[in-house]
Amino acid sequence: MQAEFLFVPDPKVSNNPIVPRRVLVVDDSAAQRRVLSLSLARWGYRVTEADSGEAALKLCQDTAFHMILSDWGMPGMSGLDLCRAVRAMPHDGYGYFILLTSKSDKAEVADGLDAGADDFLSKPINPDELRARMRAGERVLTMQQELLEKNRLVRSTLDELQAVYDSLDRDLVEARKVQQTFVRERHRDFGHASVSILLRPSGHVGGDLVGWFRIDSRRVAVYAVDVSGHGVASAMMTARLAGHLSGAAPELNYALSAGANGEIQALPPEAVAARFNRMMIDDMQVDQYFTMAYAEVDLETGHVALVQAGHPHPAILRADGAVEYLGEGGLPVGLIGAAGYDRIEAQLRPGDRLFLMSDGITECADPTGIELGEDGLARILRQHARLTSPGLMDALVSELQRHAGGLDFRDDVSGVIFDWRGPSL
């Protein structure tokens, strides 16, 4: 047996729900149900009655009630059993459950709480106490509804953020592909010399740039650049610098200039660093800076002229396995307007290799924080000195991964090796 009551709320009664709450009253006593239903309907609740636990459970299978008032002691399914059954049902919302009972034993009250009851009302029911218990239930349901709404907003926001992240991730994947095109040739053989390049960004995109370009038939320039910071801003700076160190567009190359007769001439390495420094200070006026090692190598004589602008010390791996570091550090590019840069000169002998590398190599740390350092790099170079330059680069990456204890690096790892076999015959 069931019945439903929906009265127009009394405007004099405060805290009436804007949308009537659905309340289920369960009692085997028709008189008791009638008294409760009339009071609840007068307060603005939409009331449904059930005369047994079994009938109430069947109603709950079709309708999610906001509140349930059930007698504890009923023939067949008790109010306690009904409470357990309702709590086991997969309703999205929460139903506030009040047990109507004459029981006052603490153990029995504990049983009711364990079964999922939220509150208790002692028989006979006092209208004022009933109203107070309903208001308490209203507060709980209101907080639960607010929590659900906030969770919905959080989920919606997270979904939006995930969509933005996925879009950015796709863009960064494409940006990485574009950045890798800056070094299309990882190895170039000139016959009696060769250049090999390593570039491994630590993230999607990085701030390292390595490369080479042909100055003329006799000279080759090699360079390594490390822009401050990481991510998109650094990658954008490397893209601009790549354009200013391109052999494909000599008129835009900051290492080259037009002579009096229109011929292309190479600036000294120290002048190249100074020119970039003026660009960063006077033209770009950004907070970024970069370090650089730039070298000009004579293919016939093996003579090296280079500049070190805050970059790790360039290394020469001699044919006999010895490792020599060049330079005294120098100032980064873009920090001080009046910075001066000195030329460093060295001589390659047949079989020697010049190595320009980023600090991602020498500062690669093991799990305890100990960096590889120049001594560790020299050890790796000597250990694998018999390998070709591309093989040496691969071995270096493997050694760095072993040192770091994993496959990922905290910083970009890059380098360029110039291998001189001797003058052309």
C-alpha positions, -999 to +999 in steps of 0.1 A: +000+000+000+012+035-008-001+070-009+013+104-020+006+138-005+017+172-020+004+202-001+010+239-010+037+251+014+025+274+042+042+308+034+044+314+071+068+284+076+104+294+071+130+274+052+106+258+028+124+240+000+122+259-033+119+225-050+098+201-028+119+173-014+106+138-020+100+121+014+091+085+019+072+076+051+073+039+060+052+025+088+028-004+092+004+019+111-018+038+088-026+063+116+011+070+122+017+074+085-012+098+082+000+121+111+035+123+097+024+128+061+001+157+070+028+175+089+055+170+062+032+180+034+022+211+052+059+220+055+063+217+017+075+182+013+063+158-014+053+128+006+049+091-004+037+064+020+045+027+022+030+003+047+060-022+048+097-024+043+092-045+012+068-020-004+092+009+005+122-009-011+102-015-043+094+023-044+131+031-038+141+010-068+121+034-091+125+067-072+154+084-055+139+098-023+156+127-006+146+116+028+131+084+043+113+082+077+109+045+086+096+027+116+122+004+131+099-024+142+077-037+113+065-072+103+087-087+077+115-063+067+124-041+096+134-004+093+170-015+100+170-040+072+153-014+049+181+011+057+208-015+048+190-023+016+186+013+006+223+021+013+233-008-010+213+006-039+232+025-067+215+058-064+236+089-074+221+111-048+221+107-010+189+098+009+187+111+045+174+082+066+156+087+099+146+057+120+114+060+141+118+040+172+111+036+209+145+019+213+170+038+234+196+012+242+231+024+231+239-009+214+207-007+193+214+029+184+249+018+173+233-009+151+212+017+135+242+040+128+262+010+114+233+002+091+235+037+076+209+056+095+215+094+098+192+102+127+166+088+151+132+100+163+116+086+194+080+076+195+055+091+200+066+117+175+068+153+187+060+177+158+086+203+169+113+176+172+103+162+138+106+197+122+140+201+138+152+167+126+139+175+091+158+208+091+190+190+101+184+167+072+179+196+049+212+211+059+230+178+052+213+174+018+220+210+009+257+206+017+257+174-002+241+191-032+266+219-030+294+194-028+281+176-059+278+208-078+314+218-068+326+184-079+308+188-112+324+221-117+358+206-108+353+178-132+342+202-159+372+224-152+395+194-153+380+183-186+386+218-200+421+218-187+427+184-202+415+196-235+438+226-234+467+204-223+460+179-251+460+208-276+492+222-262+508+188-262+500+183-298+514+217-306+546+210-287+550+177-305+548+196-338+572+222-324+597+195-315+595+182-350+602+218-363+630+223-339+647+190-350+647+204-386+673+230-374+698+202-376+687+182-407+722+167-411+734+149-381+766+139-399+784+155-428+817+142-443+840+167-461+864+140-472+893+149-450+870+162-421+835+156-408+809+171-385+787+150-362+758+165-341+739+154-310+706+172-299+683+157-273+658+182-257+649+173-221+612+181-228+591+185-259+612+215-270+645+227-257+668+257-255+699+241-270+711+246-306+741+230-323+751+231-359+776+240-386+778+259-418+804+262-446+821+296-446+840+290-479+857+262-496+884+261-470+867+269-437+839+254-416+821+270-386+807+249-358+787+262-329+768+252-297+743+275-281+723+271-248+695+296-242+685+303-206+654+286-193+634+258-209+602+254-229+586+274-256+603+308-249+637+292-251+627+272-282+616+304-299+649+320-292+668+291-306+647+293-337+657+329-342+694+321-335+692+292-360+683+317-387+712+339-378+737+310-380+724+295-412+746+287-442+716+287-464+710+325-459+745+342-457+729+377-458+712+369-424+741+351-408+756+371-380+789+354-384+792+367-420+794+402-435+795+416-470+829+429-482+836+461-501+831+442-534+800+424-522+819+392-514+809+373-482+835+375-454+837+358-421+838+378-389+863+367-362+847+345-336+850+372-309+832+396-332+805+371-338+798+369-300+799+407-297+774+411-326+750+387-309+754+405-276+744+438-293+714+421-308+702+408-274+708+441-256+698+467-281+673+450-304+655+422-286+656+436-250+643+404-234+651+388-201+667+358-218+704+353-224+724+325-239+758+309-237+778+300-269+808+283-282+816+292-318+846+279-337+861+285-372+882+256-384+906+256-414+901+224-433+936+225-448+957+234-417+935+222-388+938+257-372+910+265-348+899+300-338+870+301-313+851+321-287+837+308-254+808+330-242+798+314-208+796+280-224+812+248-211+849+245-221+853+231-256+874+199-256+900+185-280+901+147-281+936+140-294+944+111-316+963+094-288+933+096-264+943+127-244+916+152-236+924+190-234+899+217-224+901+252-239+891+286-227+885+305-195+847+308-195+838+342-208+806+361-203+772+349-216+756+367-245+729+392-236+737+400-200+761+429-201+761+455-229+798+463-227+808+426-225+841+418-243+850+385-258+885+370-264+896+348-292+910+313-284+933+296-308+942+259-310+958+235-334+943+202-345+966+174-356+954+146-380+930+124-361+921+150-335+885+160-327+871+193-315+840+188-292+816+217-283+790+206-258+762+219-236+762+219-198+735+192-199+764+169-204+789+180-178+762+188-153+743+155-157+738+143-122+735+108-108+706+099-084+726+112-054+732+146-071+768+141-081+775+157-115+795+141-143+819+170-146+847+176-170+867+147-155+838+123-160+834+135-196+871+131-203+869+096-190+840+087-213+858+103-243+890+084-237+870+051-231+853+053-264+880+071-284+883+043-310+847+048-321+837+070-350+823+104-341+786+093-346+793+062-326+810+083-299+779+105-296+757+074-292+781+060-265+781+093-247+743+093-245+743+057-231+769+066-205+749+097-195+718+076-191+737+051-170+752+079-149+717+095-144+701+062-136+674+064-162+665+073-198+654+110-191+676+139-187+669+170-165+685+193-190+689+194-228+719+174-240+737+186-271+771+187-288+789+189-321+822+171-329+845+183-357+867+154-368+899+165-387+918+138-405+945+160-420+950+183-451+936+172-484+961+155-507 
